Amino acid sequence: MSGDVTRGELPPTRAARRAADKAASRRPRRSVKLPSVLRRLRPAAAPATPAVPAAVGPVTAPVAAATTPIVGSSRRHARVVATVLVVPAIVGTVALPAYASVHGAAGFGTSHEFSLTQAEAQNVDVSALAGGALRSNDAYAVQTKAEIDAEAARVAAAERSAALGSVGNRAGAYSTPTQQAEGDDYPWWDQASDNQGGGLSPLRYYYRECVDFVAWRLNRDAGVTSGPWKWDWSNLASGSAHRWAAEWADRGRQTSDVPIVGAVAWFTGNHVAYVQAVHDDGTVTLEEYNWGNDHAYHTRTIPASSVNLFLYPPA
């Protein structure tokens, strides 16, 4: 047996590995020439990843093999996307002004070259009657106080005529009381009215209503100032003043548009008053309760024509 011992090949030393790495880095790389525009958009090169020797061991070699292809693939994808987006934009930007500046291109003629015939438009004939159409402007008018008063008088006269048409001037027995001094002699002036929870007076109307005051005055003129009463709700008229004119006519009592002292002044607005005086100037003085819905005594002098009808005092 020979005395020489065959030994295995020893691994390269650290110095040998460094020399091999430097030699590999000096090898020339093939470059791809890109257009100048794309070269401006090319991303900056990433720092080179140091190569890991295969002899380092089974742990580091797979890491280097896995990371290097991923970085290269991302760069390639970015370059492809940039090329797809940028190249059409550049071509369109350069070509559009040139296309738009072409004079007389189909569909882009100037406005003075418009042809009515080619456009197949129709002429519109306007009838001559359209020129004679009426024109109106909105306007308004303001009524003066005199006009308003005249209108109110006209309405009052119409209401009085309507009342006289339905009831009419009727002849019948009536009494003519002696004129007495003006003043509030209503005996139940301090009683609660209906809206205050009050009840009916001895005349069977609600306290301090216009009908109760007039019923009191008709009793007083007949000489009755305490019970038993001559006139009350049962034989004079109903509780609503609106019905008094019709009930006067139904009972055969006299009505007229001529006022007399002691008559009942009847208004279509559901109100009655007592005629205290008749004046030569065509006015009458009225005494009343609840004028204006205050359940209080009032006196006023008004034109006799403003009263819708006068109900003469029953005999």
KOLFI-41792 format. One record per residue (C-alpha): residue number from 1; x, y, z; residue in one letter. Coordinates in Angstrom, 1 decimal, padded with zeros to 4 digits. Example, Ala and Ser with C-alpha at 12.3 -4.5 7.8 and 13.67 -1.06 7.14 Angstrom:
residues 2
@resi:1	px:012.3	py:-004.5	pz:007.8	resn:A .
@resi:2	px:013.7	py:-001.1	pz:007.1	resn:S .
This chain:
residues 315
@resi:1	px:000.0	py:000.0	pz:000.0	resn:M .
@resi:2	px:001.3	py:003.4	pz:-000.9	resn:S .
@resi:3	px:002.2	py:005.8	pz:001.8	resn:G .
@resi:4	px:000.5	py:008.9	pz:000.1	resn:D .
@resi:5	px:-003.0	py:009.8	pz:001.5	resn:V .
@resi:6	px:-005.5	py:011.3	pz:-000.9	resn:T .
@resi:7	px:-007.2	py:014.3	pz:000.8	resn:R .
@resi:8	px:-010.5	py:015.9	pz:-000.2	resn:G .
@resi:9	px:-010.7	py:019.3	pz:-002.0	resn:E .
@resi:10	px:-010.7	py:022.1	pz:000.5	resn:L .
@resi:11	px:-013.4	py:025.0	pz:000.2	resn:P .
@resi:12	px:-012.2	py:028.3	pz:-001.3	resn:P .
@resi:13	px:-010.8	py:030.8	pz:001.2	resn:T .
@resi:14	px:-012.4	py:034.2	pz:002.0	resn:R .
@resi:15	px:-009.9	py:036.0	pz:-000.2	resn:A .
@resi:16	px:-010.7	py:033.7	pz:-003.1	resn:A .
@resi:17	px:-014.4	py:034.4	pz:-002.8	resn:R .
@resi:18	px:-013.9	py:038.2	pz:-002.8	resn:R .
@resi:19	px:-011.8	py:038.0	pz:-005.9	resn:A .
@resi:20	px:-014.5	py:036.0	pz:-007.7	resn:A .
@resi:21	px:-017.2	py:038.6	pz:-006.7	resn:D .
@resi:22	px:-015.2	py:041.4	pz:-008.1	resn:K .
@resi:23	px:-014.6	py:039.6	pz:-011.4	resn:A .
@resi:24	px:-018.3	py:039.0	pz:-011.7	resn:A .
@resi:25	px:-019.2	py:042.6	pz:-011.1	resn:S .
@resi:26	px:-016.8	py:043.8	pz:-013.9	resn:R .
@resi:27	px:-018.7	py:041.8	pz:-016.6	resn:R .
@resi:28	px:-020.4	py:044.2	pz:-019.1	resn:P .
@resi:29	px:-024.2	py:044.4	pz:-019.0	resn:R .
@resi:30	px:-026.4	py:044.5	pz:-022.0	resn:R .
@resi:31	px:-028.6	py:047.7	pz:-022.0	resn:S .
@resi:32	px:-031.8	py:048.4	pz:-023.8	resn:V .
@resi:33	px:-032.1	py:051.7	pz:-025.4	resn:K .
@resi:34	px:-035.5	py:053.4	pz:-024.8	resn:L .
@resi:35	px:-037.0	py:056.6	pz:-026.3	resn:P .
@resi:36	px:-035.9	py:059.8	pz:-024.6	resn:S .
@resi:37	px:-039.4	py:060.3	pz:-023.1	resn:V .
@resi:38	px:-039.5	py:056.8	pz:-021.6	resn:L .
@resi:39	px:-035.9	py:057.2	pz:-020.3	resn:R .
@resi:40	px:-037.1	py:060.2	pz:-018.2	resn:R .
@resi:41	px:-039.9	py:058.1	pz:-016.7	resn:L .
@resi:42	px:-037.6	py:055.1	pz:-016.0	resn:R .
@resi:43	px:-037.4	py:054.7	pz:-012.2	resn:P .
@resi:44	px:-034.1	py:055.1	pz:-010.5	resn:A .
@resi:45	px:-032.2	py:051.9	pz:-010.1	resn:A .
@resi:46	px:-032.5	py:050.2	pz:-006.8	resn:A .
@resi:47	px:-029.4	py:049.4	pz:-004.9	resn:P .
@resi:48	px:-027.9	py:046.2	pz:-006.0	resn:A .
@resi:49	px:-028.4	py:043.3	pz:-003.7	resn:T .
@resi:50	px:-025.2	py:041.7	pz:-002.7	resn:P .
@resi:51	px:-024.8	py:038.2	pz:-004.1	resn:A .
@resi:52	px:-024.7	py:035.5	pz:-001.6	resn:V .
@resi:53	px:-022.3	py:032.7	pz:-002.2	resn:P .
@resi:54	px:-023.8	py:029.3	pz:-002.7	resn:A .
@resi:55	px:-021.5	py:027.9	pz:-000.1	resn:A .
@resi:56	px:-022.8	py:030.0	pz:002.7	resn:V .
@resi:57	px:-025.2	py:027.4	pz:003.7	resn:G .
@resi:58	px:-028.7	py:026.0	pz:003.1	resn:P .
@resi:59	px:-030.4	py:028.8	pz:005.0	resn:V .
@resi:60	px:-029.3	py:032.0	pz:003.2	resn:T .
@resi:61	px:-029.3	py:030.6	pz:-000.4	resn:A .
@resi:62	px:-033.1	py:030.2	pz:-000.8	resn:P .
@resi:63	px:-033.7	py:033.8	pz:000.6	resn:V .
@resi:64	px:-031.5	py:035.3	pz:-002.1	resn:A .
@resi:65	px:-033.1	py:033.2	pz:-004.8	resn:A .
@resi:66	px:-036.6	py:034.3	pz:-003.7	resn:A .
@resi:67	px:-036.1	py:038.0	pz:-003.4	resn:T .
@resi:68	px:-034.2	py:038.8	pz:-006.5	resn:T .
@resi:69	px:-036.8	py:037.6	pz:-009.1	resn:P .
@resi:70	px:-039.6	py:039.5	pz:-007.3	resn:I .
@resi:71	px:-037.8	py:042.9	pz:-007.5	resn:V .
@resi:72	px:-037.0	py:042.4	pz:-011.2	resn:G .
@resi:73	px:-040.6	py:041.5	pz:-012.0	resn:S .
@resi:74	px:-042.0	py:044.6	pz:-010.3	resn:S .
@resi:75	px:-039.7	py:046.9	pz:-012.3	resn:R .
@resi:76	px:-040.8	py:045.2	pz:-015.5	resn:R .
@resi:77	px:-044.5	py:045.6	pz:-014.7	resn:H .
@resi:78	px:-044.0	py:049.3	pz:-013.8	resn:A .
@resi:79	px:-042.3	py:050.0	pz:-017.1	resn:R .
@resi:80	px:-045.1	py:048.3	pz:-019.1	resn:V .
@resi:81	px:-047.8	py:050.3	pz:-017.4	resn:V .
@resi:82	px:-045.9	py:053.5	pz:-017.9	resn:A .
@resi:83	px:-045.5	py:052.8	pz:-021.6	resn:T .
@resi:84	px:-049.2	py:052.0	pz:-022.1	resn:V .
@resi:85	px:-050.3	py:055.2	pz:-020.3	resn:L .
@resi:86	px:-047.7	py:057.7	pz:-021.6	resn:V .
@resi:87	px:-047.3	py:056.8	pz:-025.3	resn:V .
@resi:88	px:-051.0	py:057.4	pz:-026.3	resn:P .
@resi:89	px:-051.2	py:060.6	pz:-024.3	resn:A .
@resi:90	px:-048.1	py:062.0	pz:-026.1	resn:I .
@resi:91	px:-049.4	py:061.0	pz:-029.5	resn:V .
@resi:92	px:-052.9	py:062.5	pz:-028.8	resn:G .
@resi:93	px:-051.4	py:065.7	pz:-027.4	resn:T .
@resi:94	px:-049.2	py:066.3	pz:-030.5	resn:V .
@resi:95	px:-051.8	py:065.3	pz:-033.1	resn:A .
@resi:96	px:-055.0	py:067.0	pz:-031.8	resn:L .
@resi:97	px:-053.9	py:070.6	pz:-032.5	resn:P .
@resi:98	px:-052.8	py:069.8	pz:-036.0	resn:A .
@resi:99	px:-056.2	py:068.0	pz:-036.7	resn:Y .
@resi:100	px:-058.2	py:070.9	pz:-035.2	resn:A .
@resi:101	px:-056.4	py:073.5	pz:-037.3	resn:S .
@resi:102	px:-057.3	py:071.9	pz:-040.6	resn:V .
@resi:103	px:-059.5	py:074.5	pz:-042.4	resn:H .
@resi:104	px:-062.6	py:073.2	pz:-044.1	resn:G .
@resi:105	px:-062.5	py:069.8	pz:-042.6	resn:A .
@resi:106	px:-065.7	py:067.9	pz:-042.9	resn:A .
@resi:107	px:-068.1	py:068.9	pz:-040.1	resn:G .
@resi:108	px:-066.0	py:071.8	pz:-038.9	resn:F .
@resi:109	px:-066.9	py:074.5	pz:-041.3	resn:G .
@resi:110	px:-067.2	py:078.1	pz:-040.2	resn:T .
@resi:111	px:-070.5	py:079.7	pz:-039.2	resn:S .
@resi:112	px:-070.7	py:082.0	pz:-042.3	resn:H .
@resi:113	px:-070.7	py:078.9	pz:-044.6	resn:E .
@resi:114	px:-073.9	py:077.5	pz:-043.0	resn:F .
@resi:115	px:-076.4	py:076.5	pz:-045.7	resn:S .
@resi:116	px:-080.1	py:076.5	pz:-044.9	resn:L .
@resi:117	px:-080.7	py:074.1	pz:-047.7	resn:T .
@resi:118	px:-078.1	py:071.6	pz:-046.6	resn:Q .
@resi:119	px:-079.3	py:071.8	pz:-043.0	resn:A .
@resi:120	px:-082.8	py:070.9	pz:-044.3	resn:E .
@resi:121	px:-084.3	py:073.6	pz:-042.0	resn:A .
@resi:122	px:-087.8	py:074.9	pz:-042.4	resn:Q .
@resi:123	px:-089.0	py:078.5	pz:-042.6	resn:N .
@resi:124	px:-091.6	py:079.5	pz:-040.1	resn:V .
@resi:125	px:-094.4	py:081.8	pz:-041.2	resn:D .
@resi:126	px:-095.9	py:084.0	pz:-038.5	resn:V .
@resi:127	px:-099.5	py:085.0	pz:-039.1	resn:S .
@resi:128	px:-100.3	py:088.7	pz:-039.3	resn:A .
@resi:129	px:-102.9	py:088.2	pz:-036.6	resn:L .
@resi:130	px:-100.1	py:087.6	pz:-034.1	resn:A .
@resi:131	px:-099.1	py:091.2	pz:-034.4	resn:G .
@resi:132	px:-102.5	py:092.3	pz:-033.3	resn:G .
@resi:133	px:-102.6	py:090.3	pz:-030.1	resn:A .
@resi:134	px:-103.8	py:092.3	pz:-027.1	resn:L .
@resi:135	px:-101.3	py:093.3	pz:-024.5	resn:R .
@resi:136	px:-102.3	py:093.7	pz:-020.9	resn:S .
@resi:137	px:-100.5	py:095.0	pz:-017.9	resn:N .
@resi:138	px:-101.3	py:094.1	pz:-014.3	resn:D .
@resi:139	px:-102.8	py:097.1	pz:-012.4	resn:A .
@resi:140	px:-104.5	py:097.7	pz:-009.1	resn:Y .
@resi:141	px:-106.7	py:100.4	pz:-007.6	resn:A .
@resi:142	px:-106.9	py:101.8	pz:-004.1	resn:V .
@resi:143	px:-110.2	py:102.6	pz:-002.6	resn:Q .
@resi:144	px:-110.6	py:105.9	pz:-000.7	resn:T .
@resi:145	px:-112.5	py:106.2	pz:002.6	resn:K .
@resi:146	px:-115.4	py:107.8	pz:000.8	resn:A .
@resi:147	px:-115.6	py:104.9	pz:-001.6	resn:E .
@resi:148	px:-115.5	py:102.4	pz:001.2	resn:I .
@resi:149	px:-118.2	py:104.3	pz:003.1	resn:D .
@resi:150	px:-120.4	py:104.4	pz:000.0	resn:A .
@resi:151	px:-119.9	py:100.7	pz:-000.6	resn:E .
@resi:152	px:-120.9	py:100.0	pz:003.0	resn:A .
@resi:153	px:-124.0	py:102.1	pz:002.6	resn:A .
@resi:154	px:-124.9	py:100.3	pz:-000.6	resn:R .
@resi:155	px:-124.5	py:096.9	pz:001.1	resn:V .
@resi:156	px:-126.6	py:098.1	pz:004.1	resn:A .
@resi:157	px:-129.3	py:099.3	pz:001.7	resn:A .
@resi:158	px:-129.3	py:096.0	pz:-000.1	resn:A .
@resi:159	px:-129.6	py:094.1	pz:003.1	resn:E .
@resi:160	px:-132.5	py:096.4	pz:004.2	resn:R .
@resi:161	px:-134.2	py:095.9	pz:000.9	resn:S .
@resi:162	px:-133.8	py:092.1	pz:001.2	resn:A .
@resi:163	px:-135.2	py:092.2	pz:004.7	resn:A .
@resi:164	px:-138.2	py:094.3	pz:003.6	resn:L .
@resi:165	px:-138.8	py:092.0	pz:000.7	resn:G .
@resi:166	px:-139.0	py:088.9	pz:003.0	resn:S .
@resi:167	px:-140.8	py:090.6	pz:005.9	resn:V .
@resi:168	px:-142.3	py:093.8	pz:004.3	resn:G .
@resi:169	px:-143.9	py:096.8	pz:005.9	resn:N .
@resi:170	px:-146.7	py:095.3	pz:007.9	resn:R .
@resi:171	px:-149.6	py:097.1	pz:009.5	resn:A .
@resi:172	px:-150.8	py:096.0	pz:012.9	resn:G .
@resi:173	px:-151.5	py:097.1	pz:016.4	resn:A .
@resi:174	px:-148.6	py:098.6	pz:018.2	resn:Y .
@resi:175	px:-148.0	py:100.8	pz:021.2	resn:S .
@resi:176	px:-146.4	py:104.3	pz:021.3	resn:T .
@resi:177	px:-144.6	py:104.7	pz:024.6	resn:P .
@resi:178	px:-143.7	py:108.0	pz:026.1	resn:T .
@resi:179	px:-140.1	py:109.0	pz:025.4	resn:Q .
@resi:180	px:-138.0	py:108.6	pz:028.5	resn:Q .
@resi:181	px:-134.6	py:109.9	pz:029.5	resn:A .
@resi:182	px:-131.6	py:108.1	pz:028.2	resn:E .
@resi:183	px:-129.7	py:105.9	pz:030.6	resn:G .
@resi:184	px:-128.9	py:102.3	pz:031.7	resn:D .
@resi:185	px:-131.8	py:101.1	pz:033.8	resn:D .
@resi:186	px:-131.3	py:097.4	pz:033.0	resn:Y .
@resi:187	px:-131.8	py:095.7	pz:036.4	resn:P .
@resi:188	px:-129.4	py:092.7	pz:035.9	resn:W .
@resi:189	px:-126.3	py:094.6	pz:034.7	resn:W .
@resi:190	px:-124.1	py:092.9	pz:037.4	resn:D .
@resi:191	px:-125.1	py:089.3	pz:036.5	resn:Q .
@resi:192	px:-122.6	py:086.9	pz:034.8	resn:A .
@resi:193	px:-123.1	py:086.7	pz:031.1	resn:S .
@resi:194	px:-123.4	py:083.4	pz:029.2	resn:D .
@resi:195	px:-119.7	py:083.3	pz:028.3	resn:N .
@resi:196	px:-118.9	py:083.8	pz:032.0	resn:Q .
@resi:197	px:-121.0	py:080.9	pz:033.0	resn:G .
@resi:198	px:-124.2	py:082.9	pz:033.7	resn:G .
@resi:199	px:-127.7	py:081.7	pz:033.2	resn:G .
@resi:200	px:-131.1	py:083.0	pz:032.0	resn:L .
@resi:201	px:-132.7	py:086.2	pz:033.3	resn:S .
@resi:202	px:-136.3	py:086.3	pz:034.5	resn:P .
@resi:203	px:-137.2	py:087.1	pz:030.9	resn:L .
@resi:204	px:-135.6	py:083.7	pz:029.9	resn:R .
@resi:205	px:-132.9	py:085.2	pz:027.8	resn:Y .
@resi:206	px:-129.2	py:085.1	pz:028.8	resn:Y .
@resi:207	px:-128.2	py:088.0	pz:031.1	resn:Y .
@resi:208	px:-126.7	py:091.1	pz:029.4	resn:R .
@resi:209	px:-127.5	py:090.0	pz:025.9	resn:E .
@resi:210	px:-129.0	py:092.5	pz:023.4	resn:C .
@resi:211	px:-132.3	py:090.6	pz:023.3	resn:V .
@resi:212	px:-132.7	py:090.5	pz:027.1	resn:D .
@resi:213	px:-132.1	py:094.3	pz:027.3	resn:F .
@resi:214	px:-134.7	py:095.0	pz:024.6	resn:V .
@resi:215	px:-137.2	py:092.7	pz:026.2	resn:A .
@resi:216	px:-136.7	py:094.5	pz:029.4	resn:W .
@resi:217	px:-137.4	py:097.9	pz:027.7	resn:R .
@resi:218	px:-140.6	py:096.6	pz:026.0	resn:L .
@resi:219	px:-141.8	py:095.4	pz:029.4	resn:N .
@resi:220	px:-140.9	py:098.8	pz:031.0	resn:R .
@resi:221	px:-142.7	py:100.7	pz:028.3	resn:D .
@resi:222	px:-145.8	py:098.5	pz:028.9	resn:A .
@resi:223	px:-145.6	py:099.5	pz:032.6	resn:G .
@resi:224	px:-144.3	py:096.1	pz:033.8	resn:V .
@resi:225	px:-141.0	py:096.2	pz:035.8	resn:T .
@resi:226	px:-141.4	py:093.0	pz:037.8	resn:S .
@resi:227	px:-142.9	py:089.6	pz:037.5	resn:G .
@resi:228	px:-145.2	py:088.4	pz:036.2	resn:P .
@resi:229	px:-143.7	py:089.8	pz:033.0	resn:W .
@resi:230	px:-145.8	py:090.8	pz:030.0	resn:K .
@resi:231	px:-143.1	py:089.9	pz:027.4	resn:W .
@resi:232	px:-140.6	py:087.1	pz:027.6	resn:D .
@resi:233	px:-139.0	py:084.5	pz:025.4	resn:W .
@resi:234	px:-142.3	py:082.5	pz:025.1	resn:S .
@resi:235	px:-144.4	py:085.3	pz:023.5	resn:N .
@resi:236	px:-142.0	py:087.9	pz:022.3	resn:L .
@resi:237	px:-139.5	py:086.3	pz:020.0	resn:A .
@resi:238	px:-136.9	py:083.5	pz:020.1	resn:S .
@resi:239	px:-133.5	py:083.7	pz:021.7	resn:G .
@resi:240	px:-131.7	py:084.6	pz:018.5	resn:S .
@resi:241	px:-131.9	py:088.2	pz:017.3	resn:A .
@resi:242	px:-131.5	py:087.0	pz:013.8	resn:H .
@resi:243	px:-135.0	py:085.4	pz:014.0	resn:R .
@resi:244	px:-136.9	py:088.4	pz:015.4	resn:W .
@resi:245	px:-138.0	py:090.1	pz:012.1	resn:A .
@resi:246	px:-139.4	py:086.9	pz:010.8	resn:A .
@resi:247	px:-141.3	py:086.1	pz:014.1	resn:E .
@resi:248	px:-142.6	py:089.7	pz:014.2	resn:W .
@resi:249	px:-144.1	py:089.1	pz:010.7	resn:A .
@resi:250	px:-145.4	py:085.6	pz:011.7	resn:D .
@resi:251	px:-147.2	py:087.1	pz:014.7	resn:R .
@resi:252	px:-148.8	py:089.9	pz:012.7	resn:G .
@resi:253	px:-147.0	py:092.7	pz:014.3	resn:R .
@resi:254	px:-146.1	py:095.9	pz:012.4	resn:Q .
@resi:255	px:-142.7	py:096.5	pz:010.8	resn:T .
@resi:256	px:-141.5	py:099.5	pz:008.8	resn:S .
@resi:257	px:-138.4	py:101.3	pz:007.5	resn:D .
@resi:258	px:-139.7	py:104.4	pz:009.3	resn:V .
@resi:259	px:-138.4	py:104.7	pz:012.9	resn:P .
@resi:260	px:-140.5	py:105.5	pz:015.9	resn:I .
@resi:261	px:-139.6	py:105.9	pz:019.6	resn:V .
@resi:262	px:-139.8	py:102.6	pz:021.4	resn:G .
@resi:263	px:-139.3	py:100.5	pz:018.3	resn:A .
@resi:264	px:-136.8	py:097.7	pz:018.0	resn:V .
@resi:265	px:-133.9	py:098.4	pz:015.6	resn:A .
@resi:266	px:-133.2	py:095.1	pz:013.9	resn:W .
@resi:267	px:-129.9	py:094.3	pz:012.1	resn:F .
@resi:268	px:-129.2	py:091.3	pz:009.9	resn:T .
@resi:269	px:-125.9	py:090.8	pz:011.8	resn:G .
@resi:270	px:-127.9	py:089.1	pz:014.6	resn:N .
@resi:271	px:-128.3	py:092.2	pz:016.7	resn:H .
@resi:272	px:-131.2	py:094.3	pz:018.1	resn:V .
@resi:273	px:-131.3	py:097.7	pz:019.9	resn:A .
@resi:274	px:-133.9	py:100.0	pz:021.4	resn:Y .
@resi:275	px:-134.9	py:103.2	pz:019.6	resn:V .
@resi:276	px:-134.6	py:105.9	pz:022.3	resn:Q .
@resi:277	px:-135.0	py:109.0	pz:020.0	resn:A .
@resi:278	px:-135.8	py:110.0	pz:016.4	resn:V .
@resi:279	px:-134.2	py:113.1	pz:015.1	resn:H .
@resi:280	px:-135.2	py:115.5	pz:012.3	resn:D .
@resi:281	px:-131.9	py:115.0	pz:010.4	resn:D .
@resi:282	px:-132.7	py:111.4	pz:009.7	resn:G .
@resi:283	px:-130.7	py:109.9	pz:012.5	resn:T .
@resi:284	px:-131.8	py:107.8	pz:015.5	resn:V .
@resi:285	px:-130.4	py:107.3	pz:018.9	resn:T .
@resi:286	px:-130.1	py:103.7	pz:020.0	resn:L .
@resi:287	px:-129.6	py:102.1	pz:023.4	resn:E .
@resi:288	px:-128.3	py:098.6	pz:023.5	resn:E .
@resi:289	px:-126.4	py:095.9	pz:025.3	resn:Y .
@resi:290	px:-123.5	py:093.8	pz:024.0	resn:N .
@resi:291	px:-122.6	py:096.0	pz:021.1	resn:W .
@resi:292	px:-119.2	py:094.8	pz:020.2	resn:G .
@resi:293	px:-119.6	py:091.6	pz:022.3	resn:N .
@resi:294	px:-118.7	py:093.2	pz:025.6	resn:D .
@resi:295	px:-122.0	py:092.6	pz:027.4	resn:H .
@resi:296	px:-122.2	py:096.2	pz:028.5	resn:A .
@resi:297	px:-124.5	py:099.2	pz:027.9	resn:Y .
@resi:298	px:-124.0	py:101.5	pz:024.9	resn:H .
@resi:299	px:-125.7	py:104.4	pz:023.2	resn:T .
@resi:300	px:-125.0	py:105.7	pz:019.7	resn:R .
@resi:301	px:-126.6	py:107.9	pz:017.1	resn:T .
@resi:302	px:-126.7	py:106.6	pz:013.6	resn:I .
@resi:303	px:-128.5	py:107.2	pz:010.3	resn:P .
@resi:304	px:-131.9	py:105.6	pz:010.3	resn:A .
@resi:305	px:-131.1	py:104.2	pz:006.9	resn:S .
@resi:306	px:-128.4	py:102.0	pz:008.3	resn:S .
@resi:307	px:-130.9	py:100.0	pz:010.3	resn:V .
@resi:308	px:-132.3	py:097.1	pz:008.3	resn:N .
@resi:309	px:-135.8	py:097.2	pz:009.7	resn:L .
@resi:310	px:-137.8	py:098.7	pz:012.6	resn:F .
@resi:311	px:-140.0	py:096.3	pz:014.6	resn:L .
@resi:312	px:-142.8	py:098.3	pz:016.2	resn:Y .
@resi:313	px:-143.5	py:097.6	pz:019.8	resn:P .
@resi:314	px:-146.3	py:095.1	pz:020.2	resn:P .
@resi:315	px:-149.5	py:096.2	pz:021.7	resn:A .
